[in-house]
Amino acid sequence: DSGVTQTPKHLITATGQRVTLRCSPRSGDLSVYWYQQSLDQGLQFLIQYYNGEERAKGNILERFSAQQFPDLHSELNLSSLELGDSALYFCASSVGWGGPYTEAFFGQGTRLTVV
Amino acid sequence: DQQVKQNSPSLSVQEGRISILNCDYTNSMFDYFLWYKKYPAEGPTFLISISSIKDKNEDGRFTVFLNKSAKHLSLHIVPSQPGDSAVYFCAASARETSGSRLTFGEGTQLTVNP
């Protein structure tokens, strides 16, 4: 158990809908990262928040948004869903804001299926 | 643009033998490299890392080698055990001014046969 909690574990929704994925970081971690893993792909970085502020952004679609709340949990909002958004979405956390020597700890992921 | 590549989707070895997983990268700004292991229905778990100032890092049965001139790293597992069967991801990061991100390879499925 990494200490990173993601809910829900599974989500099935229809195209055009909006969903929210939730992540609670490890106790004491201030950074939260979101990654997307599509079928047979590596994990693709989406976005990082540190202590409530956006710190790094990857190839995150405009239909996707995220935020980190004062209690440090984070939510990833996915809207106008398309079939291609079906993927595993992982949240990770780390103590600091980053720098190169950062080991992130991952949650179990949320499997999103868009039908 | 795949900056981190794991060219072998799968690898099968016998228990007790050495497993060698390979990873190539193209971005010369990467200066920290990590290996993660992933079991089905679980998130990736950190295994071992190496900074670009080193060429080898060892932790028990796991050793990572870095060849900066070739932009290549490898993970050696000796001896391999059936419990090592998992997907192994290579990841890399570079210095950023305000944040951090890991760039992952596609993963290699390692199967260790008893």
Interface residues (C-beta under 8 A of the other chain):
Chain A: S2 V4 S31 Y33 Y35 D40 Q41 G42 L43 Q44 F45 Q48 Y50 R55 A56 G58 F90 A92 S94 W97 G98 G99 P100 Y101 T102 E103 A104 F105 F106 G107 Q108 G109
Chain B: V4 Q6 D31 Y32 L34 Y36 A41 E42 G43 P44 T45 F46 S49 S51 F89 A91 S93 A94 R95 E96 S98 G99 S100 R101 L102 T103 F104 G105 E106 G107
